[in-house]
Amino acid sequence: MTSRMPTLFIPHGGGPCFFMDWNPPDAWDRQRSFLENLSAGLPARPRALLVISGHWEEAAFTVQSNPSPPLIFDYYGFPAHTYELTWPARGDPALAGRVRELLQDAGLGCNLDDRRGYDHGVFVPLKVAFPEADIPCVQLSLRSDLDPEAHLAAGRALAPLRDEGVLIIGSGNSYHNMSVLMQSMRGGGGQQIHGMAFDRWLTEVVTSADTKARDRMLAEWDQAPGARDSNPREEHLIPLHVAAGAAGSDRGQKTLEDHVMGAVESAFRFG
């Protein structure tokens, strides 16, 4: 029998952050350690990974069917060596077809893309979490309207994959106000940690025992305290909605709270 996989929401940091020097030098150590220990907490080795990254949007849900995805270095202004990173995980066209089938059966349109590579929301954190790159990986886009209800529904449709050995990972950031982060990087952020009010709300909602209420509140996330300050645009938060939708009645738990670059970033697990 296949062990039922949890669903995850993980922070993927900033650009190729885990593969370069920072000031202070330990800035990303907690997130790196969290990712390095990710697989140890799983009930079994996943058969495949399905990743929803905040860096791919399409008009309709689109699933990567490329059997050998290249890396997309979709970050700018970083050291030359960060454009030479490798993570040669193979794709899984059969899983892509299964994802498309599940979404279409739920009344959600889904396209296939046989040329898409892995963006940095996939390969940067997973190069740390699964450095051997020996588990097939498929990426699913966000829908560009970023409708929270639709992404919760997509997660619900994909839930059967959990019993098929597939680990569903939402990869984003719970706090993603780039103007504030850039100010903090330049030394203008002081000691204030931004996003705490929203993080407290998000933690309370995700870890609620009332999972139906959880999904209702996530659908109205932008009404939460500090919501738009933390996520002026929600593409880095919405992968959480897919993970929560796939969780069903499984209660969430907070698995990481990190304070980095003047902001709070959190990770969650369901199941």
C-alpha positions as YAML, in Angstrom:
chain: A
units: angstrom
residues:
- id: 1
  name: MET
  ca: [0.00, 0.00, 0.00]
- id: 2
  name: THR
  ca: [1.12, 3.57, -0.70]
- id: 3
  name: SER
  ca: [1.47, 5.87, 2.30]
- id: 4
  name: ARG
  ca: [-0.74, 8.93, 2.06]
- id: 5
  name: MET
  ca: [1.35, 12.00, 1.44]
- id: 6
  name: PRO
  ca: [0.85, 15.28, 3.28]
- id: 7
  name: THR
  ca: [0.52, 18.55, 1.39]
- id: 8
  name: LEU
  ca: [3.00, 21.37, 1.98]
- id: 9
  name: PHE
  ca: [3.40, 25.10, 1.65]
- id: 10
  name: ILE
  ca: [7.06, 26.10, 1.70]
- id: 11
  name: PRO
  ca: [8.89, 29.42, 1.37]
- id: 12
  name: HIS
  ca: [11.31, 29.42, -1.54]
- id: 13
  name: GLY
  ca: [13.35, 32.36, -0.35]
- id: 14
  name: GLY
  ca: [14.57, 35.15, -2.59]
- id: 15
  name: GLY
  ca: [16.10, 34.31, -5.96]
- id: 16
  name: PRO
  ca: [18.98, 31.79, -5.59]
- id: 17
  name: CYS
  ca: [19.36, 32.74, -1.93]
- id: 18
  name: PHE
  ca: [20.59, 29.36, -0.67]
- id: 19
  name: PHE
  ca: [23.50, 29.30, -3.10]
- id: 20
  name: MET
  ca: [25.27, 32.60, -2.47]
- id: 21
  name: ASP
  ca: [26.81, 34.69, 0.31]
- id: 22
  name: TRP
  ca: [24.70, 37.17, 2.27]
- id: 23
  name: ASN
  ca: [25.19, 39.77, 4.94]
- id: 24
  name: PRO
  ca: [24.57, 38.60, 7.61]
- id: 25
  name: PRO
  ca: [26.01, 35.24, 6.48]
- id: 26
  name: ASP
  ca: [23.37, 33.23, 8.38]
- id: 27
  name: ALA
  ca: [20.41, 35.10, 6.84]
- id: 28
  name: TRP
  ca: [18.91, 32.05, 5.13]
- id: 29
  name: ASP
  ca: [20.19, 29.31, 7.45]
- id: 30
  name: ARG
  ca: [16.83, 28.52, 9.09]
- id: 31
  name: GLN
  ca: [15.01, 28.15, 5.78]
- id: 32
  name: ARG
  ca: [17.87, 26.09, 4.36]
- id: 33
  name: SER
  ca: [17.82, 23.78, 7.40]
- id: 34
  name: PHE
  ca: [14.06, 23.46, 7.15]
- id: 35
  name: LEU
  ca: [14.31, 22.41, 3.51]
- id: 36
  name: GLU
  ca: [17.22, 20.05, 4.16]
- id: 37
  name: ASN
  ca: [15.09, 18.18, 6.70]
- id: 38
  name: LEU
  ca: [11.88, 18.20, 4.65]
- id: 39
  name: SER
  ca: [12.09, 14.66, 3.31]
- id: 40
  name: ALA
  ca: [12.89, 13.19, 6.73]
- id: 41
  name: GLY
  ca: [9.42, 14.13, 7.94]
- id: 42
  name: LEU
  ca: [7.55, 12.38, 5.15]
- id: 43
  name: PRO
  ca: [5.79, 9.06, 5.72]
- id: 44
  name: ALA
  ca: [7.57, 7.49, 2.73]
- id: 45
  name: ARG
  ca: [9.64, 8.43, -0.26]
- id: 46
  name: PRO
  ca: [7.33, 10.22, -2.73]
- id: 47
  name: ARG
  ca: [6.72, 8.59, -6.09]
- id: 48
  name: ALA
  ca: [6.64, 12.06, -7.64]
- id: 49
  name: LEU
  ca: [6.45, 15.74, -6.76]
- id: 50
  name: LEU
  ca: [3.75, 18.13, -7.95]
- id: 51
  name: VAL
  ca: [4.82, 21.73, -7.38]
- id: 52
  name: ILE
  ca: [2.73, 24.88, -7.65]
- id: 53
  name: SER
  ca: [5.09, 27.87, -7.79]
- id: 54
  name: GLY
  ca: [4.33, 31.56, -7.46]
- id: 55
  name: HIS
  ca: [6.38, 32.12, -10.63]
- id: 56
  name: TRP
  ca: [4.14, 30.56, -13.29]
- id: 57
  name: GLU
  ca: [0.76, 31.95, -14.28]
- id: 58
  name: GLU
  ca: [-1.44, 31.06, -17.25]
- id: 59
  name: ALA
  ca: [-4.96, 32.06, -18.27]
- id: 60
  name: ALA
  ca: [-6.04, 28.47, -17.56]
- id: 61
  name: PHE
  ca: [-4.38, 25.97, -15.24]
- id: 62
  name: THR
  ca: [-1.50, 24.46, -17.19]
- id: 63
  name: VAL
  ca: [0.56, 21.43, -16.28]
- id: 64
  name: GLN
  ca: [4.10, 20.76, -17.37]
- id: 65
  name: SER
  ca: [4.37, 17.60, -19.51]
- id: 66
  name: ASN
  ca: [8.00, 18.02, -20.54]
- id: 67
  name: PRO
  ca: [9.85, 14.74, -19.84]
- id: 68
  name: SER
  ca: [13.18, 16.56, -19.35]
- id: 69
  name: PRO
  ca: [12.51, 20.07, -18.04]
- id: 70
  name: PRO
  ca: [15.39, 22.56, -18.20]
- id: 71
  name: LEU
  ca: [15.92, 25.22, -15.54]
- id: 72
  name: ILE
  ca: [14.47, 28.69, -16.04]
- id: 73
  name: PHE
  ca: [16.77, 31.25, -14.43]
- id: 74
  name: ASP
  ca: [14.03, 33.79, -13.88]
- id: 75
  name: TYR
  ca: [15.93, 35.99, -11.45]
- id: 76
  name: TYR
  ca: [18.07, 39.00, -12.24]
- id: 77
  name: GLY
  ca: [21.25, 40.67, -11.03]
- id: 78
  name: PHE
  ca: [22.70, 37.76, -9.05]
- id: 79
  name: PRO
  ca: [26.27, 36.37, -9.20]
- id: 80
  name: ALA
  ca: [27.25, 34.50, -12.35]
- id: 81
  name: HIS
  ca: [27.56, 31.13, -10.63]
- id: 82
  name: THR
  ca: [23.86, 31.18, -9.71]
- id: 83
  name: TYR
  ca: [23.05, 30.89, -13.42]
- id: 84
  name: GLU
  ca: [25.03, 27.66, -13.60]
- id: 85
  name: LEU
  ca: [23.03, 25.74, -10.97]
- id: 86
  name: THR
  ca: [21.79, 22.30, -11.94]
- id: 87
  name: TRP
  ca: [18.86, 20.19, -10.75]
- id: 88
  name: PRO
  ca: [18.24, 17.50, -13.37]
- id: 89
  name: ALA
  ca: [15.00, 15.99, -12.05]
- id: 90
  name: ARG
  ca: [13.08, 14.31, -14.83]
- id: 91
  name: GLY
  ca: [9.49, 15.16, -15.63]
- id: 92
  name: ASP
  ca: [6.54, 12.78, -15.60]
- id: 93
  name: PRO
  ca: [4.19, 13.14, -18.60]
- id: 94
  name: ALA
  ca: [1.90, 10.42, -17.22]
- id: 95
  name: LEU
  ca: [1.44, 12.35, -13.98]
- id: 96
  name: ALA
  ca: [0.84, 15.52, -16.00]
- id: 97
  name: GLY
  ca: [-1.96, 13.72, -17.83]
- id: 98
  name: ARG
  ca: [-3.43, 12.56, -14.52]
- id: 99
  name: VAL
  ca: [-3.36, 16.13, -13.16]
- id: 100
  name: ARG
  ca: [-5.12, 17.39, -16.27]
- id: 101
  name: GLU
  ca: [-7.74, 14.65, -16.00]
- id: 102
  name: LEU
  ca: [-8.49, 15.41, -12.34]
- id: 103
  name: LEU
  ca: [-8.82, 19.15, -12.96]
- id: 104
  name: GLN
  ca: [-11.00, 18.69, -16.02]
- id: 105
  name: ASP
  ca: [-13.24, 16.22, -14.20]
- id: 106
  name: ALA
  ca: [-13.75, 18.93, -11.57]
- id: 107
  name: GLY
  ca: [-14.85, 21.40, -14.24]
- id: 108
  name: LEU
  ca: [-11.54, 23.28, -14.19]
- id: 109
  name: GLY
  ca: [-9.89, 23.74, -17.56]
- id: 110
  name: CYS
  ca: [-6.33, 22.51, -17.80]
- id: 111
  name: ASN
  ca: [-3.77, 22.62, -20.60]
- id: 112
  name: LEU
  ca: [-0.53, 20.73, -21.15]
- id: 113
  name: ASP
  ca: [2.81, 22.42, -21.81]
- id: 114
  name: ASP
  ca: [5.47, 20.08, -23.16]
- id: 115
  name: ARG
  ca: [8.23, 22.74, -23.30]
- id: 116
  name: ARG
  ca: [8.03, 24.33, -19.87]
- id: 117
  name: GLY
  ca: [11.08, 24.12, -17.58]
- id: 118
  name: TYR
  ca: [11.40, 24.46, -13.80]
- id: 119
  name: ASP
  ca: [11.36, 28.06, -12.59]
- id: 120
  name: HIS
  ca: [13.32, 29.11, -9.52]
- id: 121
  name: GLY
  ca: [10.29, 28.62, -7.28]
- id: 122
  name: VAL
  ca: [10.80, 24.93, -8.01]
- id: 123
  name: PHE
  ca: [14.50, 24.23, -8.47]
- id: 124
  name: VAL
  ca: [15.92, 26.59, -5.81]
- id: 125
  name: PRO
  ca: [14.10, 25.08, -2.79]
- id: 126
  name: LEU
  ca: [14.03, 21.54, -4.17]
- id: 127
  name: LYS
  ca: [17.75, 21.51, -4.91]
- id: 128
  name: VAL
  ca: [18.09, 21.88, -1.13]
- id: 129
  name: ALA
  ca: [15.25, 19.53, -0.16]
- id: 130
  name: PHE
  ca: [15.90, 16.81, -2.77]
- id: 131
  name: PRO
  ca: [19.50, 17.38, -3.88]
- id: 132
  name: GLU
  ca: [19.79, 14.05, -5.68]
- id: 133
  name: ALA
  ca: [17.05, 15.16, -8.12]
- id: 134
  name: ASP
  ca: [16.01, 11.50, -8.37]
- id: 135
  name: ILE
  ca: [12.25, 11.93, -7.89]
- id: 136
  name: PRO
  ca: [10.15, 12.89, -10.94]
- id: 137
  name: CYS
  ca: [8.73, 16.39, -10.69]
- id: 138
  name: VAL
  ca: [5.84, 18.11, -12.46]
- id: 139
  name: GLN
  ca: [4.96, 21.80, -12.16]
- id: 140
  name: LEU
  ca: [1.41, 23.16, -12.25]
- id: 141
  name: SER
  ca: [0.74, 26.79, -13.04]
- id: 142
  name: LEU
  ca: [-1.39, 29.19, -11.13]
- id: 143
  name: ARG
  ca: [-4.42, 30.55, -12.92]
- id: 144
  name: SER
  ca: [-3.67, 34.16, -13.73]
- id: 145
  name: ASP
  ca: [-6.87, 35.51, -12.18]
- id: 146
  name: LEU
  ca: [-5.45, 34.28, -8.83]
- id: 147
  name: ASP
  ca: [-8.99, 33.49, -7.68]
- id: 148
  name: PRO
  ca: [-8.58, 31.90, -4.23]
- id: 149
  name: GLU
  ca: [-11.76, 29.81, -4.58]
- id: 150
  name: ALA
  ca: [-10.56, 28.37, -7.88]
- id: 151
  name: HIS
  ca: [-7.20, 27.41, -6.39]
- id: 152
  name: LEU
  ca: [-8.83, 25.81, -3.36]
- id: 153
  name: ALA
  ca: [-11.04, 23.88, -5.80]
- id: 154
  name: ALA
  ca: [-7.99, 22.83, -7.80]
- id: 155
  name: GLY
  ca: [-6.41, 21.48, -4.65]
- id: 156
  name: ARG
  ca: [-9.56, 19.52, -3.79]
- id: 157
  name: ALA
  ca: [-9.55, 18.02, -7.29]
- id: 158
  name: LEU
  ca: [-5.92, 16.97, -6.93]
- id: 159
  name: ALA
  ca: [-6.33, 15.38, -3.48]
- id: 160
  name: PRO
  ca: [-6.48, 11.78, -4.83]
- id: 161
  name: LEU
  ca: [-2.84, 12.13, -5.85]
- id: 162
  name: ARG
  ca: [-1.88, 12.03, -2.18]
- id: 163
  name: ASP
  ca: [-2.91, 8.35, -2.09]
- id: 164
  name: GLU
  ca: [-0.92, 7.72, -5.26]
- id: 165
  name: GLY
  ca: [2.42, 8.65, -3.73]
- id: 166
  name: VAL
  ca: [2.51, 12.22, -5.03]
- id: 167
  name: LEU
  ca: [3.75, 14.98, -2.73]
- id: 168
  name: ILE
  ca: [1.88, 18.22, -3.46]
- id: 169
  name: ILE
  ca: [4.00, 21.29, -2.70]
- id: 170
  name: GLY
  ca: [2.89, 24.91, -2.81]
- id: 171
  name: SER
  ca: [6.04, 27.01, -3.22]
- id: 172
  name: GLY
  ca: [5.80, 30.72, -2.50]
- id: 173
  name: ASN
  ca: [6.18, 33.15, 0.36]
- id: 174
  name: SER
  ca: [3.67, 34.07, 3.04]
- id: 175
  name: TYR
  ca: [5.13, 37.60, 2.96]
- id: 176
  name: HIS
  ca: [5.99, 39.07, -0.43]
- id: 177
  name: ASN
  ca: [6.08, 42.86, -0.36]
- id: 178
  name: MET
  ca: [9.10, 43.41, -2.56]
- id: 179
  name: SER
  ca: [9.43, 47.15, -1.95]
- id: 180
  name: VAL
  ca: [9.75, 46.59, 1.80]
- id: 181
  name: LEU
  ca: [12.12, 43.65, 1.31]
- id: 182
  name: MET
  ca: [14.37, 45.65, -0.98]
- id: 183
  name: GLN
  ca: [14.42, 48.51, 1.55]
- id: 184
  name: SER
  ca: [15.45, 46.04, 4.24]
- id: 185
  name: MET
  ca: [18.21, 44.66, 2.02]
- id: 186
  name: ARG
  ca: [19.59, 48.18, 1.63]
- id: 187
  name: GLY
  ca: [19.65, 48.62, 5.38]
- id: 188
  name: GLY
  ca: [16.56, 50.80, 5.67]
- id: 189
  name: GLY
  ca: [14.32, 48.31, 7.44]
- id: 190
  name: GLY
  ca: [15.60, 48.81, 10.96]
- id: 191
  name: GLN
  ca: [14.70, 46.09, 13.46]
- id: 192
  name: GLN
  ca: [11.01, 45.91, 12.61]
- id: 193
  name: ILE
  ca: [9.76, 42.55, 11.36]
- id: 194
  name: HIS
  ca: [7.07, 43.17, 8.77]
- id: 195
  name: GLY
  ca: [4.01, 40.99, 8.26]
- id: 196
  name: MET
  ca: [3.47, 39.82, 11.83]
- id: 197
  name: ALA
  ca: [-0.24, 40.71, 12.01]
- id: 198
  name: PHE
  ca: [-0.99, 38.81, 8.82]
- id: 199
  name: ASP
  ca: [1.20, 35.89, 9.85]
- id: 200
  name: ARG
  ca: [-0.65, 35.56, 13.16]
- id: 201
  name: TRP
  ca: [-3.98, 35.54, 11.30]
- id: 202
  name: LEU
  ca: [-2.73, 33.06, 8.70]
- id: 203
  name: THR
  ca: [-1.35, 30.72, 11.35]
- id: 204
  name: GLU
  ca: [-4.61, 30.77, 13.29]
- id: 205
  name: VAL
  ca: [-6.62, 30.05, 10.15]
- id: 206
  name: VAL
  ca: [-4.40, 27.31, 8.73]
- id: 207
  name: THR
  ca: [-4.12, 25.47, 12.05]
- id: 208
  name: SER
  ca: [-7.83, 25.69, 12.86]
- id: 209
  name: ALA
  ca: [-9.60, 22.43, 13.73]
- id: 210
  name: ASP
  ca: [-12.57, 23.64, 11.65]
- id: 211
  name: THR
  ca: [-11.19, 22.91, 8.20]
- id: 212
  name: LYS
  ca: [-14.32, 24.13, 6.41]
- id: 213
  name: ALA
  ca: [-13.99, 27.48, 8.16]
- id: 214
  name: ARG
  ca: [-10.30, 27.44, 7.25]
- id: 215
  name: ASP
  ca: [-11.10, 27.26, 3.56]
- id: 216
  name: ARG
  ca: [-13.79, 29.93, 3.82]
- id: 217
  name: MET
  ca: [-11.37, 32.30, 5.51]
- id: 218
  name: LEU
  ca: [-8.57, 31.55, 3.06]
- id: 219
  name: ALA
  ca: [-10.99, 32.44, 0.27]
- id: 220
  name: GLU
  ca: [-11.30, 35.88, 1.90]
- id: 221
  name: TRP
  ca: [-7.65, 36.20, 2.85]
- id: 222
  name: ASP
  ca: [-7.42, 39.79, 1.60]
- id: 223
  name: GLN
  ca: [-9.75, 40.92, 4.40]
- id: 224
  name: ALA
  ca: [-7.27, 39.80, 7.05]
- id: 225
  name: PRO
  ca: [-5.19, 42.24, 9.13]
- id: 226
  name: GLY
  ca: [-2.18, 43.37, 7.14]
- id: 227
  name: ALA
  ca: [-3.11, 41.18, 4.17]
- id: 228
  name: ARG
  ca: [-2.30, 43.60, 1.36]
- id: 229
  name: ASP
  ca: [0.71, 44.99, 3.19]
- id: 230
  name: SER
  ca: [2.11, 41.44, 3.24]
- id: 231
  name: ASN
  ca: [0.99, 40.52, -0.26]
- id: 232
  name: PRO
  ca: [0.30, 43.54, -2.50]
- id: 233
  name: ARG
  ca: [-0.16, 40.93, -5.23]
- id: 234
  name: GLU
  ca: [-1.01, 37.43, -4.08]
- id: 235
  name: GLU
  ca: [0.81, 35.15, -6.53]
- id: 236
  name: HIS
  ca: [3.23, 33.97, -3.83]
- id: 237
  name: LEU
  ca: [0.44, 33.22, -1.35]
- id: 238
  name: ILE
  ca: [-2.02, 31.41, -3.64]
- id: 239
  name: PRO
  ca: [0.07, 28.19, -3.82]
- id: 240
  name: LEU
  ca: [-0.99, 27.77, -0.18]
- id: 241
  name: HIS
  ca: [-4.61, 27.61, -1.31]
- id: 242
  name: VAL
  ca: [-3.89, 24.65, -3.57]
- id: 243
  name: ALA
  ca: [-2.13, 22.85, -0.72]
- id: 244
  name: ALA
  ca: [-5.00, 23.62, 1.66]
- id: 245
  name: GLY
  ca: [-7.62, 22.48, -0.85]
- id: 246
  name: ALA
  ca: [-5.79, 19.17, -1.31]
- id: 247
  name: ALA
  ca: [-5.63, 18.78, 2.48]
- id: 248
  name: GLY
  ca: [-9.37, 18.13, 2.78]
- id: 249
  name: SER
  ca: [-10.18, 17.56, 6.44]
- id: 250
  name: ASP
  ca: [-6.53, 17.35, 7.50]
- id: 251
  name: ARG
  ca: [-5.71, 20.06, 10.00]
- id: 252
  name: GLY
  ca: [-2.74, 22.27, 9.21]
- id: 253
  name: GLN
  ca: [0.31, 22.80, 11.36]
- id: 254
  name: LYS
  ca: [2.96, 25.48, 11.24]
- id: 255
  name: THR
  ca: [6.33, 23.93, 10.50]
- id: 256
  name: LEU
  ca: [8.51, 27.04, 10.22]
- id: 257
  name: GLU
  ca: [8.47, 30.68, 11.23]
- id: 258
  name: ASP
  ca: [11.53, 32.56, 10.07]
- id: 259
  name: HIS
  ca: [12.42, 36.25, 10.33]
- id: 260
  name: VAL
  ca: [14.62, 37.18, 7.40]
- id: 261
  name: MET
  ca: [15.32, 40.38, 5.47]
- id: 262
  name: GLY
  ca: [12.98, 42.27, 7.79]
- id: 263
  name: ALA
  ca: [9.98, 40.01, 7.18]
- id: 264
  name: VAL
  ca: [8.30, 36.95, 8.64]
- id: 265
  name: GLU
  ca: [8.06, 33.86, 6.43]
- id: 266
  name: SER
  ca: [6.15, 30.75, 7.42]
- id: 267
  name: ALA
  ca: [5.70, 27.17, 6.22]
- id: 268
  name: PHE
  ca: [2.70, 24.91, 6.76]
- id: 269
  name: ARG
  ca: [1.93, 21.22, 6.47]
- id: 270
  name: PHE
  ca: [-1.38, 19.39, 6.20]
- id: 271
  name: GLY
  ca: [-1.58, 15.71, 7.11]
...
